[in-house]
Amino acid sequence: MKNENLNQLRNRIDEINLQLLQLLNERTELVEAVGREKDKQGLKKYDPIREQQIIEQLKEKNQGPMSDEMMVHIFKEIFKVSVKLQEEKSHKKGLLVSRKNKSEDTVIEVNGDSIGEGEATFVFGPCSVESQEQMERVAANLAAKGLKYIRGGAFKPRTSPYDFQGLGIEGLKIMSEVAKKYDLRVISEIMDASDLEAALPYLDVVQIGARNMQNFSLLKAVGHINKPVLLKRGLSATIEEFVNAAEYITMHGNPNVMLCERGIRTYEKATRNTLDISAVPILKRETHLPVFVDITHSTGRKDILLPIAKAALAVGADGIMAEVHPNPTVALSDANQQMSLEEFDVFFKNLLS
């Protein structure tokens, strides 16, 4: 009789174990779904506030005989396993921009031109769009060289609030009109998601500047557009942070992202920023995205642009960006670092030699 009672109890425990197993597996499926949603939103896997809320709720419902202490210990272990599972899933999958997910290079099409297919892409133009005449002169020079892209700032993030802030949408209209005349593609920076809708008709590539690399609402917004995005590295951003910023864009639906190394802030004063040339091969190795180097903002010096450009191409950069102005001495922004058209002619000739 005693053995029969013991067996009945054990059988019931076995039944409950199977029920627990089924419930735990069901919970695991939900945990994985939560992990995917956290990845989409860029949230951390471990949420201590959420965990504490669950513990308090369970304490209120616990009627024994298991003590609150025992119950909390068991569920803490379940939570620990859940977080570990989410992290392992994310690590195994890897970022969308990672080589783990895509071994071949991403090639981005911009109105019939390919970026990242092997041949270097060159993007030149003034720091700021200032006038129709200014953009006409630059565009004519670029077209004569067989170049395909023009850059220029219409929305300018300036350190001083008293500096020239750009012409806004009117500046984009000027650049777009000139670009169409000379069969060029327009690259310009957008600083605020609220400007995207008005700006997109005049842009071929949307640039996210260094100061907005971690403007997450803007990154999410450009993730929903159907035009390529050129993302610049933040002034003090690590490579990991830079890559994660690109992930924000791709995970929201836009795979056409290009990275741009533009120098980082260090203690060195010989250049405007310090060009992290090693970032180029690292980004090429760890991601499948095209990588540009902005040789103007990384150095702030016209006298070393040529060797810097050659070094960038030598380590595998897919493209070069630099600033060119018809008359830099009267430029409304960054006058000292922009090449004149004459200096640009010499620079480009030597770059190709």
LINRA-V882342 format. One record per backbone hydrogen bond with DSSP energy under -1.0 kcal/mol. CO is the residue of the C=O (numbers start at 1). NH is the residue of the N-H. E is the energy in kcal/mol with one decimal. If there is no record, write none. Layout:
co = (CO	CO)
nh = (NH	NH)
e = (E	E)
This chain:
co = (1	2	3	4	5	6	7	8	9	10	11	12	13	14	15	16	17	18	19	20	21	22	23	24	25	26	27	28	29	30	31	32	33	34	35	36	37	38	47	48	49	50	51	52	53	54	55	56	57	58	67	68	69	70	71	72	73	74	75	76	77	78	79	80	81	82	83	84	85	86	87	88	89	90	95	97	98	98	108	110	113	115	121	123	124	125	127	131	132	133	134	135	136	137	138	139	140	142	143	148	150	153	154	156	160	165	168	169	170	171	172	173	174	175	176	177	178	179	185	186	186	187	188	192	193	195	196	199	200	205	206	207	208	209	210	212	214	215	216	217	218	221	228	229	230	231	235	238	239	240	241	242	243	244	246	247	249	250	255	256	258	259	260	261	264	274	275	276	277	278	279	280	281	282	283	286	288	290	291	291	292	293	294	296	298	299	302	304	305	306	307	308	309	310	311	312	313	318	319	320	321	323	327	328	339	340	341	342	343	344	345	346	347	348)
nh = (5	6	7	8	9	10	11	12	13	14	15	16	17	18	19	20	21	22	23	24	25	26	27	28	29	30	31	32	33	34	35	36	37	38	39	40	41	43	51	52	53	54	55	56	57	58	59	60	61	62	71	72	73	74	75	76	77	78	79	80	81	82	83	84	85	86	87	88	89	90	91	92	93	94	98	288	101	102	115	113	110	108	320	322	151	324	153	135	136	137	138	139	140	141	142	143	144	147	146	185	187	129	168	158	163	156	172	173	174	175	176	177	178	179	180	181	182	184	150	204	205	152	207	195	196	199	200	202	203	188	230	190	232	212	213	215	216	219	220	221	222	224	206	258	208	260	265	242	243	244	245	246	247	248	250	251	254	253	257	229	231	292	233	294	274	264	277	279	280	282	283	284	285	286	287	99	106	259	318	319	261	321	298	300	273	272	305	308	309	310	311	312	313	314	315	317	316	121	293	123	295	339	330	331	325	344	345	346	347	348	349	350	351	352)
e = (-2.2	-2.4	-2.7	-2.1	-2.3	-2.6	-2.8	-2.3	-2.2	-2.6	-2.3	-2.4	-2.9	-2.0	-2.1	-3.2	-2.7	-2.4	-2.6	-3.1	-2.4	-2.1	-2.6	-2.4	-1.9	-1.6	-2.5	-2.4	-1.8	-2.6	-2.4	-2.0	-1.9	-2.4	-2.1	-2.0	-1.8	-2.7	-2.2	-2.3	-2.1	-2.0	-2.2	-2.4	-2.0	-2.4	-2.3	-1.8	-1.4	-1.5	-2.5	-2.9	-2.0	-2.2	-2.4	-2.5	-1.6	-1.7	-2.8	-2.3	-2.2	-2.2	-2.5	-2.2	-2.4	-2.2	-2.4	-2.5	-2.3	-2.2	-2.5	-2.7	-2.3	-2.7	-1.4	-1.5	-1.1	-1.4	-2.6	-1.3	-3.2	-2.6	-2.2	-1.9	-1.8	-1.6	-1.3	-1.9	-2.4	-2.2	-1.8	-2.8	-2.5	-1.6	-2.4	-2.7	-1.9	-2.3	-1.5	-2.4	-2.2	-2.7	-3.0	-1.2	-1.4	-2.6	-1.6	-2.3	-2.0	-2.3	-2.7	-2.3	-2.2	-2.7	-2.2	-1.5	-1.7	-3.0	-2.7	-2.0	-2.0	-1.2	-2.6	-2.0	-1.1	-1.9	-2.7	-2.1	-1.5	-1.5	-2.8	-2.2	-2.6	-1.4	-1.3	-2.2	-1.5	-2.3	-2.5	-1.8	-2.4	-1.5	-2.5	-3.1	-3.0	-2.2	-3.3	-2.2	-2.6	-2.3	-1.9	-1.7	-1.9	-1.6	-2.1	-3.0	-1.6	-1.9	-1.8	-2.7	-3.4	-3.5	-2.3	-2.5	-2.8	-2.5	-1.5	-1.5	-1.0	-1.7	-3.0	-2.4	-1.9	-2.7	-2.1	-1.6	-3.5	-2.8	-3.0	-1.1	-2.6	-2.5	-1.2	-3.0	-1.1	-3.0	-1.0	-1.7	-2.7	-2.5	-2.3	-2.4	-2.2	-2.2	-1.6	-2.4	-1.2	-2.3	-1.5	-2.8	-2.1	-2.4	-1.8	-1.5	-3.1	-2.6	-2.0	-1.7	-2.6	-3.0	-2.0	-2.2	-2.1	-1.7)
